[in-house]
């Protein structure tokens, strides 16, 4: 009978951090998107507030894209 030993390696802290940041970034993007579309449905919302929500959504999406590129290479 032979014993098989499986090498356990500690997870790469950088990769783990990047994955965590990516998930948080995706969540922030989705929340910003939801806020934008909810405001868009409300005819009483000022154009300035709607523009701010759209800008926030775009910024989150851009950040998510950058982190997503890093996760793919980690």
N, C-alpha and C positions, 0 to 999 in steps of 0.2 A: 504494500500500500504506500502510495506516495502522497506527500503533503504539498499542496499548491499554496504558495504564498503570493498574495496580491500586494503589490507595492502601493502603499497609500501615500499620496503626495498632498501636501497642504495646497489649498487653492491659491492661485496667484492673486495677491491682494490688489494689484492694479486692475486686473481684469474684473475682479469682483466689484471694485469701486466703480469702474466704468459701466458695468451692467446695472448697478444700482442707480447711478446717475442717469443712465439712458431710460430706465423705467420711470424714474421721477420726471424726467423731461417729457416723455410721452404722455404721462398723466397730466402734467401742466399744460401741454399743448391741447389735449382733449378738453380740459376744463375751460381753457381760453376760447376754444372753438364753440363750445356749448354756450358760453356767456355771449359771444358775438351773435349767434343765431337766435338766442332768446331775446336779446336786445333788438335785433333786426325785426322780430315779430311784433314788438311793441311800438306802435305808432307815436307814442308820447316821448320816446327817447330822443334826446337832442343829437344832432348830427356829430357834434364834438365827442360825445360819449361813445357813439357808435364807431367813430374813427379811432378812438383810443382802444376800444376792444379789438378792432381789426388789427391795429398795430401790435398789440400784445400777443394776439394769436400768431401773427407772422414772426415775431421775435422768438416765441417759444418753438415754433416749427423749425426755424433756422437753427436754433440751438440743438434741437433734437436731431436734426440732420447731421450736424457736426459730430455730436457724441456717437450717433449711430455709425458713422464712418470709423470712429476710433474703436468701437466695440468689435467691428468686423475685422480689425487688424490685430486685436489683442489676443 
